[in-house]
Amino acid sequence: MGLPAILVNNAAHSFRDGYMNLDAKTLDDHYAVNMRATFLLSVEFARRFRQTPIPAGRIINLTSGQALGPMPGELAYAATKGAISAFTLSLSVELAPLGITVNAVNPGPTDTGWMNEVIKKEILPKFPFGRIGMPEDAARLVAFLASEEAEWITGQVLNSEGGFLRG
């Protein structure tokens, strides 16, 4: 069967904090899920390629839109997801000689079951398409990045958020 050729890191821990509530435990909880797990899984995946080269490997990290605007009240989340973008860029250069592309996808606000009706009503007007993002919207981009057609794309953070208007 062989080794997996595609790794999708899609884990997120999010807890509203803000500067008045930010503490070491909140940072550590966000770090463990959003950064530590993604980083360690990615490097272990790549190390296996050095032992048994596979023609093309893909690492796809899920991040957030923190580079597109502020995320008040989510300092730990924004910081740890922002670190994934920086990690993606740096790791992509190291792994290119192994034939591994490394990219990140920002799905924007996506209705994966966490949104209540109040949140939906508040953010719906911020979507020019008139609907909130669904999991399949980002999944199509992830599938493309995992495909052979994306072999020349690496070190990118791609936004798949339907033109979401911040502010």
C-alpha positions as CSV (number, residue, x, y, z in Angstrom):
1,M,0.0,0.0,0.0
2,G,2.8,2.4,0.7
3,L,3.0,5.7,2.5
4,P,0.4,8.5,2.2
5,A,1.3,11.1,-0.4
6,I,-1.1,13.8,0.8
7,L,-1.4,15.4,4.3
8,V,-4.2,17.8,5.1
9,N,-3.8,19.5,8.4
10,N,-7.4,20.7,9.3
11,A,-7.5,21.1,13.1
12,A,-8.5,24.2,14.9
13,H,-8.9,25.3,18.5
14,S,-10.7,28.6,19.0
15,F,-11.8,30.2,22.2
16,R,-12.6,33.9,22.5
17,D,-10.0,35.6,24.6
18,G,-9.1,39.3,24.1
19,Y,-6.4,41.0,25.9
20,M,-8.2,40.9,29.3
21,N,-8.6,37.1,29.2
22,L,-5.4,36.0,27.5
23,D,-3.3,33.8,29.7
24,A,-0.7,31.1,29.5
25,K,-3.3,28.2,29.5
26,T,-5.2,29.8,26.6
27,L,-2.0,30.3,24.6
28,D,-0.9,26.7,25.3
29,D,-4.2,25.2,24.4
30,H,-4.3,27.1,21.0
31,Y,-0.6,26.3,20.4
32,A,-1.0,22.5,21.0
33,V,-3.8,22.1,18.4
34,N,-3.2,24.9,15.9
35,M,0.6,24.9,15.7
36,R,2.3,22.0,17.4
37,A,0.2,19.3,15.8
38,T,0.4,20.8,12.4
39,F,4.1,21.4,12.5
40,L,5.0,17.9,13.9
41,L,2.7,16.0,11.5
42,S,4.1,18.0,8.6
43,V,7.8,17.3,9.4
44,E,7.1,13.6,10.1
45,F,5.3,13.3,6.8
46,A,8.3,14.9,5.0
47,R,10.9,12.7,6.8
48,R,9.2,9.6,5.4
49,F,9.7,11.0,1.9
50,R,13.5,11.2,2.5
51,Q,13.4,7.5,3.4
52,T,11.2,6.4,0.6
53,P,10.8,9.0,-2.2
54,I,7.3,9.3,-3.6
55,P,7.0,11.1,-7.0
56,A,4.8,13.9,-5.6
57,G,3.8,14.8,-2.1
58,R,1.3,17.4,-0.9
59,I,1.0,19.2,2.5
60,I,-2.1,21.4,2.8
61,N,-2.6,23.4,5.9
62,L,-5.9,25.1,6.9
63,T,-5.4,28.5,8.3
64,S,-7.5,31.6,8.8
65,G,-7.8,35.1,7.3
66,Q,-5.7,36.9,9.9
67,A,-3.5,38.4,7.3
68,L,-6.6,40.0,5.6
69,G,-7.8,41.9,8.7
70,P,-7.9,41.9,12.5
71,M,-9.6,39.3,14.5
72,P,-10.4,41.1,17.8
73,G,-11.2,38.9,20.7
74,E,-9.3,36.0,19.2
75,L,-5.7,36.9,19.9
76,A,-4.4,33.3,20.6
77,Y,-6.3,31.9,17.6
78,A,-5.2,34.6,15.2
79,A,-1.6,34.3,16.4
80,T,-1.4,30.5,16.1
81,K,-3.2,30.4,12.8
82,G,-0.9,33.2,11.5
83,A,2.1,31.0,12.5
84,I,0.8,28.3,10.1
85,S,1.0,30.7,7.2
86,A,4.6,31.5,8.1
87,F,5.5,27.9,8.6
88,T,3.9,27.0,5.2
89,L,6.0,29.5,3.4
90,S,9.3,28.4,5.0
91,L,8.6,24.6,4.9
92,S,7.7,24.8,1.2
93,V,11.3,25.9,0.3
94,E,12.8,23.1,2.3
95,L,10.6,20.4,0.9
96,A,10.5,21.4,-2.8
97,P,13.7,19.4,-3.6
98,L,11.8,16.3,-2.3
99,G,8.9,16.9,-4.7
100,I,6.6,18.0,-1.9
101,T,4.4,21.1,-2.3
102,V,3.3,22.9,0.9
103,N,0.3,25.3,0.7
104,A,-2.3,26.7,3.0
105,V,-6.0,27.4,2.5
106,N,-8.0,30.0,4.3
107,P,-11.7,28.9,4.1
108,G,-13.0,32.1,5.7
109,P,-16.1,31.8,7.9
110,T,-17.5,28.4,7.1
111,D,-20.7,26.8,8.4
112,T,-19.4,23.5,9.8
113,G,-22.0,23.4,12.5
114,W,-20.5,25.9,14.9
115,M,-22.5,28.9,13.8
116,N,-25.8,29.7,15.6
117,E,-28.5,31.7,14.0
118,V,-27.3,35.0,15.5
119,I,-23.8,34.5,14.0
120,K,-25.3,33.6,10.6
121,K,-27.5,36.6,10.6
122,E,-24.6,38.9,11.5
123,I,-22.1,37.7,8.9
124,L,-24.4,36.8,6.0
125,P,-24.4,40.4,4.7
126,K,-20.6,40.3,4.5
127,F,-20.8,37.6,1.7
128,P,-21.3,39.2,-1.7
129,F,-22.6,35.9,-3.1
130,G,-25.5,36.0,-0.6
131,R,-24.6,32.8,1.3
132,I,-22.2,31.7,4.0
133,G,-19.3,29.4,3.1
134,M,-19.8,25.7,3.2
135,P,-17.2,23.0,3.8
136,E,-17.4,21.9,0.1
137,D,-16.2,25.4,-1.0
138,A,-12.8,25.0,0.6
139,A,-12.8,21.2,-0.1
140,R,-12.7,21.9,-3.8
141,L,-9.6,24.0,-3.4
142,V,-7.9,21.4,-1.2
143,A,-8.7,18.7,-3.8
144,F,-7.1,20.9,-6.5
145,L,-4.0,21.5,-4.4
146,A,-3.7,17.7,-3.8
147,S,-3.9,17.1,-7.6
148,E,-1.2,16.8,-10.2
149,E,-2.5,20.0,-11.8
150,A,-1.1,21.9,-8.7
151,E,2.4,20.5,-8.9
152,W,3.9,24.0,-9.6
153,I,2.0,25.7,-6.7
154,T,3.9,25.9,-3.4
155,G,4.4,28.3,-0.5
156,Q,1.0,29.9,-1.0
157,V,-1.9,30.9,1.3
158,L,-5.0,30.7,-0.9
159,N,-8.2,32.4,0.2
160,S,-11.4,30.6,-0.5
161,E,-13.9,32.7,1.3
162,G,-16.3,34.0,-1.3
163,G,-15.2,37.6,-1.2
164,F,-15.9,37.9,2.6
165,L,-16.0,41.6,3.5
166,R,-14.1,42.3,6.7
167,G,-14.7,45.3,8.9
